């Protein structure tokens, strides 16, 4: 099992920045991809960004150039630096960890609210 704990959400004005952190514990040796997803009420959870153990990244078009995902393998932590935030970035952000056999784990989520 893998446990994921997110932190760093909050309320920020449009144009501001936040950094989310996700600390992983448990059977982390089996994890190869970590990422962030977000969800607003009434909509499906959507991909924000993912990063492989080797450091390759992929971003949703809506956040490219504004968000940066990174990971510290020594600390078993993945980060999401969010700059130039927009009201439409408001959502609950979830950390995700995925194994090569496609099993995946989720954190409990952290709220990000961007005011206009």
C-alpha distance (Angstrom), angle and dihedral (degrees) to the residues before:
residue distance angle dihedral
X1 . . .
X2 3.78 . .
X3 3.79 125.2 .
X4 3.79 120.6 -155.9
X5 3.80 124.7 -166.6
X6 3.79 120.4 -171.9
X7 3.78 126.8 -158.1
X8 3.78 139.2 167.2
X9 3.77 103.8 65.4
X10 3.77 123.1 132.3
X11 3.78 147.0 117.3
X12 3.78 120.3 -47.9
X13 3.79 136.3 164.1
X14 3.76 121.5 -110.1
X15 3.79 110.1 -81.5
X16 3.77 92.4 29.4
X17 3.80 131.4 114.7
X18 3.78 139.1 -121.3
X19 3.77 133.7 178.9
X20 3.77 120.5 -146.4
X21 3.78 122.5 -159.0
X22 3.79 130.2 -162.3
X23 3.78 119.9 -166.5
X24 3.79 116.6 -160.5
X25 3.79 126.2 -156.5
X26 3.78 137.3 168.8
X27 3.80 122.4 40.9
X28 3.78 93.1 4.4
X29 3.81 94.2 147.8
X30 3.79 87.7 79.3
X31 3.80 95.1 56.4
X32 3.79 118.4 101.8
X33 3.81 103.7 162.0
X34 3.78 128.7 40.6
X35 3.72 127.4 179.1
X36 3.76 152.6 151.2
X37 3.78 128.0 -106.1
X38 3.78 130.3 178.8
X39 3.75 136.9 -153.1
X40 3.78 136.4 -168.6
X41 3.81 123.3 -164.7
X42 3.79 112.6 -78.9
X43 3.80 94.7 14.7
X44 3.78 135.2 92.4
X45 3.75 120.9 -99.9
X46 3.81 108.8 -96.2
X47 3.76 135.3 -157.9
X48 3.79 116.5 -104.3
X49 3.80 102.8 171.8
X50 3.79 140.9 -28.9
X51 3.78 134.2 -162.2
X52 3.79 130.5 -165.6
X53 3.77 126.0 -138.9
X54 3.78 87.5 -102.3
X55 3.79 92.6 54.0
X56 3.80 102.6 -103.5
X57 3.79 111.6 146.2
X58 3.78 139.9 -160.5
X59 3.80 128.2 -170.7
X60 3.76 138.6 -166.7
X61 3.80 110.4 -107.8
X62 3.80 90.2 -119.1
X63 3.81 93.0 63.7
X64 3.81 102.7 34.4
X65 3.78 111.2 127.0
X66 3.82 92.4 16.1
X67 3.82 105.5 59.0
X68 3.79 128.6 51.5
X69 3.79 125.4 -165.6
X70 3.79 120.8 -158.0
X71 3.78 138.0 163.4
X72 3.77 137.1 -151.3
X73 3.78 105.7 -151.7
X74 3.80 91.9 -171.0
X75 3.81 90.0 57.8
X76 3.81 95.0 35.8
X77 3.77 88.1 -128.9
X78 3.78 133.7 131.9
X79 3.79 123.2 -160.4
X80 3.78 135.9 -159.3
X81 3.79 115.4 -158.5
X82 3.79 108.3 -161.9
X83 3.80 118.4 -166.0
X84 3.79 132.6 173.5
X85 3.77 89.8 23.2
X86 3.79 119.2 -160.2
X87 3.82 130.6 -157.9
X88 3.80 88.1 -110.7
X89 3.81 88.7 63.5
X90 3.79 88.2 69.4
X91 3.81 107.8 120.3
X92 3.77 145.3 106.5
X93 3.79 106.7 -79.2
X94 3.79 118.1 -146.5
X95 3.77 129.0 -163.1
X96 3.79 115.8 -136.5
X97 3.79 132.9 -165.6
X98 3.77 123.5 -169.0
X99 3.80 133.5 -165.2
X100 3.82 125.6 -149.0
X101 3.83 89.3 -106.4
X102 3.84 87.2 59.9
X103 3.81 94.8 -109.4
X104 3.78 108.2 141.8
X105 3.76 140.9 -169.0
X106 3.78 133.3 -151.9
X107 3.76 136.2 -153.3
X108 3.78 121.6 -136.0
X109 3.79 93.5 -104.4
X110 3.77 137.3 -116.3
X111 3.80 125.6 -124.1
X112 3.79 119.8 -120.1
X113 3.78 116.3 -171.2
X114 3.80 122.0 -176.3
X115 3.78 116.1 -167.4
X116 3.79 122.5 -153.1
